[in-house]
Amino acid sequence: MADPRYVALRLLAEGGIPTRRFVAVSDEEGLQGPDRGLARMLVSESLRRQLTLDLIWSAYAKRRVTDPVMMATLRLGVVQLFYLDNIPDHAAIGATIEAASQWLGAGKNVANAILRGVQRGVKREAIADKQPHRHRLILEKESWFFDRPIFHSHHKEAARHWSQQYSYPAGLARRWWEEKGPPAMRSRMTALNHLPSLWLRVNPLKTTRDELIKSLTELEIRAEAGPHPLSVNLPEMRGAVEALPGFEEGHWAVQDLTSLQTIALARPVAGERILDLCAAPGGKAFAAFELSGGKADVLACDVSADRLEKMSPECDRLGHEIQRQTIAEDGSDLPEGPWDLIVVDAPCTNTGVLHKRPEARWRFDKKELHRSTTVMNLIRKNLVLPLIGENTRVLWCTCSLEKEENQEMAQRIAKRAGLTLEVEKYFEPFEGDETHPPRSGGYAALLSPLEAQG
């Protein structure tokens, strides 16, 4: 019988990007149903909470641990003790050690001793305490007090303390602290530690939102209308989306609310020629086609032929006529204009979608930000500016929250092309509540010719 903890350990210990390899490894191990869901949760939470987990178990280790399997085992044990509901402590520790035993050998006794030390050395506080303390782990609904210091002193450097509590790189926490202030920083960190909520974009060329919601609720699937007329939120959905009604018929596509509202800012209409320069996997190109009533001429481009080819099945499923073209990074084979709208969903540091890409937070530093903006400048100079015509609008968008990738880039394009910033929108990530839906973070700027604004 396939073991979800074994699969999670294998993914975490083998390196690379575990979330990208999850499906292949789970299939290889024969993991299905609820166990597959548990394995996915174990992997994503272990990656997301990595810094906090390491601080906790290392406080109870007598020696430094560097072995990847041992570290993955300890993270997996600790994440189950504090972050996953309905897993008893004996399973969190015993089943995890058992899953790792074939790799650890005699080292399993060391791992067991460390995890048992964590278990003995902490108490759940009777009343959740939100006051920062070196011994206190603060969660949303509870708090735990350890018998030894775990976190950096809040009084010495508050941003670093909260980076450890929420498990973010200290440099990123300091950026957000300085730019947004402490409350907004913590709200952002909380939102990006939540599991992403599933959003569907209704295909208006085949059905209506009311009809889709009706078909979902008839199967007792909770479905809520979102703030955009084509958006539907499935807050409790965790299974395979292919099993949802209307999938084979192309009645909907998976697209985050922020992504849909971003392309809607550009107001694509019938008869326009629309170029999506960084199109794969195609969400914004498909949405632009639908928003135009299926009457815009949309060309989806990307530098990756493989990624662009993956759009084909979705085009067929949705019934969309969208042309696709691979382009060179140096702009030597750009498609001919003129274009009414150019969409640039630029590759970025992903800081607005860290809940979807749990490993991405650990790549963020000054060097990574510089690498990202260097790539953006190449896209701006080689691909965007040469294509801007007299009446061209440009939609610059990212899933980043960093100003260097967002308004600074948009301003450079506007200045060089003689465009003006018509609309600018920062989408702050939010975990959702009774009155506001959950959303990812991101940025969008619509740059337009001055004459087009009247």
C-alpha positions in Angstrom: 0.0 0.0 0.0 1.4 3.4 -1.0 2.5 5.6 1.9 1.8 9.3 1.7 4.7 10.2 4.1 7.1 8.1 2.1 6.1 9.9 -1.1 6.4 13.3 0.6 9.9 12.4 2.0 11.1 11.2 -1.4 10.0 14.4 -3.0 11.5 16.6 -0.3 14.8 14.7 0.0 15.5 14.3 -3.7 15.7 18.1 -4.3 14.6 20.0 -7.4 11.1 21.5 -7.3 9.0 18.9 -5.5 5.6 20.5 -6.5 6.5 20.0 -10.2 7.3 16.4 -9.7 4.4 15.5 -7.4 2.1 14.0 -10.0 4.8 11.8 -11.6 6.1 10.5 -8.3 2.6 9.9 -6.9 1.6 8.0 -10.0 4.8 6.0 -9.9 4.1 5.0 -6.2 0.5 4.3 -6.9 -0.8 7.0 -4.5 -4.5 7.8 -4.9 -7.5 9.4 -3.2 -7.2 10.9 0.3 -3.6 9.7 0.7 -2.6 11.6 -2.4 -4.2 14.7 -0.9 -2.3 14.2 2.4 1.0 13.8 0.5 0.4 17.0 -1.4 -0.4 18.8 1.8 2.7 17.4 3.6 5.0 18.6 0.7 3.5 22.0 0.3 3.4 22.8 4.0 6.9 21.5 4.6 8.2 23.8 1.9 6.1 26.8 3.0 6.9 26.5 6.7 10.5 25.4 6.2 12.2 28.2 8.2 9.9 27.9 11.2 10.2 24.1 11.2 14.0 24.2 11.1 14.1 26.6 14.0 11.9 24.3 16.1 13.6 21.0 15.5 17.1 22.4 15.6 16.5 23.7 19.1 16.2 20.1 20.2 19.0 18.6 18.2 22.3 17.9 20.0 24.3 18.2 16.8 24.0 20.0 13.5 22.0 18.1 10.9 23.0 18.4 7.2 21.7 15.1 5.8 18.8 15.9 3.3 16.7 12.9 4.3 17.1 13.6 8.0 16.2 17.2 7.5 13.1 16.3 5.4 12.1 13.8 8.1 12.3 16.3 10.9 10.4 19.0 8.9 7.7 16.5 8.1 7.3 15.4 11.7 7.2 19.0 13.0 4.8 20.2 10.4 2.3 17.5 11.4 2.6 18.4 15.1 1.7 22.0 14.6 0.2 22.8 11.2 -2.0 19.8 10.1 -5.3 19.2 11.8 -6.6 15.7 12.7 -3.2 14.0 12.8 -2.5 12.5 16.2 1.0 13.0 17.6 1.8 9.3 17.5 1.2 9.3 13.8 3.0 12.5 13.2 6.1 11.0 14.7 5.8 7.2 14.5 4.5 7.0 11.0 7.0 9.6 9.7 10.0 7.7 11.3 8.7 4.4 9.8 8.4 6.0 6.3 12.0 7.3 6.6 13.5 4.2 8.2 14.8 2.6 4.9 16.8 5.8 4.2 17.9 6.7 7.7 19.0 3.3 9.0 20.3 3.8 12.5 19.7 7.5 12.1 16.0 7.0 12.6 16.7 6.8 16.4 18.3 10.3 16.2 15.3 11.6 14.3 12.9 10.0 16.8 14.7 11.5 19.8 14.6 15.0 18.3 10.9 14.8 17.5 10.1 13.4 20.9 12.1 16.2 22.4 10.0 18.7 20.5 6.8 17.0 21.7 7.8 17.0 25.3 9.2 20.5 25.3 6.1 22.4 24.2 2.6 23.1 25.6 -0.5 24.4 23.9 -1.5 27.6 25.7 -5.0 27.4 27.2 -5.8 30.8 25.8 -4.2 31.7 22.5 -1.6 34.5 23.1 -0.6 36.7 20.2 2.2 38.6 22.0 5.5 37.9 20.4 8.0 35.9 22.6 11.1 34.0 21.8 9.5 30.8 23.2 6.1 31.2 21.6 4.8 29.9 18.2 1.8 32.0 17.2 -0.7 30.4 14.9 -4.0 31.8 13.7 -6.2 30.0 16.2 -3.8 28.9 18.9 -0.3 29.4 20.3 2.3 27.1 21.7 5.0 27.8 24.3 8.3 26.0 24.2 10.7 25.3 27.1 13.6 27.0 25.3 14.0 30.0 22.9 13.1 29.3 19.3 12.8 32.7 17.6 14.8 35.9 17.3 14.0 38.5 19.8 11.1 40.7 18.7 12.6 43.6 20.7 15.9 43.5 18.9 14.4 43.2 15.3 10.7 42.7 14.9 10.8 42.1 11.1 13.2 39.2 11.6 11.1 37.7 14.4 7.9 37.7 12.2 9.8 36.3 9.3 10.6 33.3 11.4 7.1 33.1 12.8 5.5 33.2 9.3 8.5 31.4 7.5 9.7 34.0 5.0 13.2 35.1 4.1 14.3 37.9 6.4 15.2 40.2 3.5 11.7 39.9 2.1 10.1 40.5 5.5 12.2 43.7 5.9 11.2 44.9 2.5 7.5 44.5 3.2 7.9 45.9 6.7 9.6 49.1 5.4 7.2 49.5 2.4 3.9 48.5 3.9 4.3 48.7 7.7 4.0 46.0 10.3 0.2 45.3 10.1 0.1 45.1 6.3 3.2 43.0 6.3 1.7 40.4 8.7 -1.6 40.4 6.7 0.3 39.8 3.5 2.3 37.0 5.1 -0.9 35.4 6.5 -2.6 35.4 3.1 0.3 33.9 1.3 0.6 31.1 3.8 -3.0 30.0 3.2 -3.8 27.3 0.7 -4.9 28.9 -2.6 -8.6 28.9 -3.2 -9.9 27.6 -6.6 -11.3 30.1 -9.0 -13.1 29.3 -12.3 -13.5 31.6 -15.2 -16.8 31.0 -17.0 -16.6 30.6 -20.8 -19.4 33.0 -21.9 -19.3 31.6 -25.4 -20.7 28.3 -24.1 -22.6 28.9 -20.9 -23.5 31.5 -18.2 -22.3 31.9 -14.6 -25.7 31.1 -13.2 -25.9 27.9 -15.2 -22.4 26.8 -14.0 -23.2 27.6 -10.3 -26.4 25.6 -10.6 -24.7 22.6 -12.0 -22.1 22.7 -9.2 -24.5 23.2 -6.4 -26.7 20.3 -7.6 -23.7 18.1 -6.9 -23.4 19.8 -3.4 -20.2 21.6 -4.5 -20.0 25.0 -2.8 -19.8 27.6 -5.5 -19.9 31.4 -5.0 -20.2 34.2 -7.6 -17.0 36.4 -7.6 -16.7 40.1 -8.1 -16.0 39.8 -11.8 -19.1 38.7 -13.9 -17.2 35.6 -15.2 -15.7 34.5 -11.9 -16.8 31.7 -9.6 -15.0 30.6 -6.4 -15.0 27.1 -5.1 -13.7 27.7 -1.6 -13.8 24.0 -0.4 -12.7 22.3 -3.6 -9.6 20.2 -3.2 -10.0 17.3 -5.7 -9.3 16.9 -9.4 -11.0 19.7 -11.4 -11.4 17.4 -14.4 -14.3 15.7 -12.4 -16.3 18.9 -12.2 -19.4 19.4 -14.4 -18.7 21.2 -17.6 -15.0 20.4 -17.9 -15.2 18.3 -21.0 -17.7 20.7 -22.6 -15.3 23.7 -22.1 -17.8 25.6 -19.9 -15.1 27.0 -17.7 -11.3 27.2 -17.1 -9.2 27.5 -14.0 -8.1 31.1 -13.6 -7.4 33.1 -10.5 -9.5 36.1 -9.8 -6.5 38.5 -9.9 -5.5 37.2 -13.3 -9.0 37.6 -14.7 -9.4 41.1 -13.3 -6.0 42.0 -14.7 -6.9 41.2 -18.3 -10.3 42.8 -17.9 -8.5 46.1 -17.2 -7.4 46.2 -20.8 -11.0 46.1 -22.1 -10.5 43.8 -25.1 -13.3 44.2 -27.6 -14.5 42.6 -30.9 -12.4 43.3 -33.9 -9.2 44.1 -32.1 -5.8 42.5 -32.8 -4.4 41.3 -29.5 -0.9 40.0 -29.0 0.0 38.1 -25.8 3.8 38.1 -25.7 4.4 35.8 -22.7 1.3 33.7 -23.2 1.9 30.2 -21.9 0.0 28.6 -20.3 -2.6 30.8 -21.9 -5.1 32.0 -19.3 -5.0 35.7 -20.2 -5.1 35.0 -24.0 -8.2 32.8 -23.5 -9.8 35.3 -21.3 -9.2 38.2 -23.7 -10.8 36.1 -26.5 -13.8 35.4 -24.4 -14.1 39.1 -23.2 -14.2 40.2 -26.8 -17.1 37.9 -27.5 -14.9 35.5 -29.4 -14.4 38.2 -32.1 -10.9 39.4 -31.4 -7.9 38.3 -33.4 -5.6 36.9 -30.6 -2.0 35.7 -31.2 -0.4 33.9 -28.3 3.5 34.0 -28.3 6.1 32.6 -26.1 9.8 31.9 -26.2 9.2 28.3 -25.2 7.7 26.1 -27.9 7.0 23.3 -25.4 5.0 25.5 -23.1 3.1 27.1 -26.0 2.2 23.7 -27.4 0.6 22.8 -24.1 -2.1 25.5 -24.9 -3.4 23.3 -27.7 -5.6 21.0 -25.7 -7.1 23.9 -23.7 -7.8 25.7 -27.0 -9.7 22.7 -28.3 -11.6 22.1 -25.0 -12.7 25.7 -24.8 -13.4 26.0 -28.5 -11.2 29.0 -29.1 -9.6 30.0 -32.3 -6.3 31.4 -31.1 -3.1 31.5 -33.2 0.2 30.6 -31.6 3.8 31.5 -32.5 7.1 30.8 -30.9 9.4 33.9 -30.8 13.1 34.4 -30.2 14.3 36.1 -27.0 16.2 38.7 -29.1 13.1 39.8 -30.9 14.5 38.8 -34.3 11.2 37.2 -35.5 8.5 39.4 -34.0 5.0 39.1 -35.5 3.9 42.0 -37.7 1.5 44.6 -36.4 -0.2 46.9 -36.0 -1.6 45.7 -32.6 -4.5 47.2 -30.7 -3.4 45.6 -27.4 -0.2 44.0 -26.3 -0.3 41.9 -23.1 2.9 41.3 -21.3 2.5 38.9 -18.3 6.2 39.1 -17.5 8.2 36.4 -15.7 8.9 37.6 -12.2 9.9 36.7 -8.6 6.3 35.4 -7.9 6.0 37.2 -4.5 2.3 37.7 -5.0 1.6 33.9 -5.4 3.8 32.3 -2.8 0.8 30.4 -1.5 0.7 28.6 -4.9 4.5 28.3 -5.3 5.7 27.4 -1.8 9.3 26.9 -2.8 9.6 30.3 -4.6 10.0 32.3 -1.4 13.3 30.6 -0.7 14.7 31.8 -4.0 14.0 35.5 -3.2 16.9 37.8 -2.5 18.6 40.8 -4.0 20.3 38.7 -6.6 17.1 37.0 -7.7 15.3 40.4 -7.9 18.1 41.7 -10.0 18.0 38.7 -12.3 14.3 39.1 -12.7 14.5 42.8 -13.6 17.3 42.1 -16.1 15.1 39.6 -17.9 12.2 42.1 -17.8 14.4 44.8 -19.3 15.3 42.5 -22.2 11.6 41.8 -22.8 10.8 45.5 -22.6 13.5 46.5 -25.1 13.6 43.5 -27.5 9.9 42.4 -27.6 7.6 45.2 -26.4 8.9 48.5 -27.6 9.5 47.5 -31.2 5.8 46.4 -31.5 4.1 49.5 -30.1 2.2 51.3 -32.8 0.4 54.6 -32.9 -2.8 53.3 -31.3 -1.4 50.4 -29.3 -2.3 49.8 -25.7 0.1 47.9 -23.5 -1.0 45.8 -20.4 2.1 45.2 -18.2 1.3 42.7 -15.5 3.1 40.4 -13.0 2.3 38.1 -10.1 4.9 40.1 -8.1 4.5 42.6 -5.3 7.8 44.3 -5.8 7.9 47.9 -7.2 11.1 47.2 -9.3 9.2 44.6 -11.3 5.9 46.6 -11.5 5.5 50.4 -11.6 9.1 51.1 -12.4 9.0 48.8 -15.5 5.6 50.2 -16.5 7.0 53.8 -16.2 10.0 52.9 -18.4 7.8 51.5 -21.1 5.5 54.5 -21.0 8.3 57.0 -21.1 10.1 55.3 -24.1 6.9 54.7 -26.1 5.2 58.0 -25.4 2.3 56.3 -23.6 0.5 57.4 -20.5 -0.5 55.3 -17.4 -4.3 55.0 -17.8 -4.9 52.5 -15.1 -2.7 51.0 -12.4 -3.7 48.3 -10.0 -1.9 46.6 -7.1 -3.7 43.4 -6.1 -3.0 42.8 -2.5 -3.1 39.1 -1.6 -6.0 38.2 0.8 -7.0 35.0 2.5 -10.7 35.8 2.3 -13.5 36.5 4.9 -17.2 36.8 5.1 -17.3 39.9 2.9 -14.3 39.6 0.7 -13.2 36.7 -1.5 -9.7 35.2 -1.4 -7.2 36.4 -4.0 -3.6 36.2 -5.1 -1.3 39.2 -5.3 -0.2 40.9 -8.4 0.1 44.1 -10.4 -1.3 45.5 -13.6 -0.8 48.7 -15.5 -2.6 49.7 -18.7 -0.6 52.1 -20.8 -2.4 53.9 -23.5 -1.9 56.6 -26.2 -3.0 59.9 -24.8 -5.4 60.4 -27.7 -7.2 57.1 -26.8 -8.2 58.6 -23.4 -10.1 61.5 -25.0 
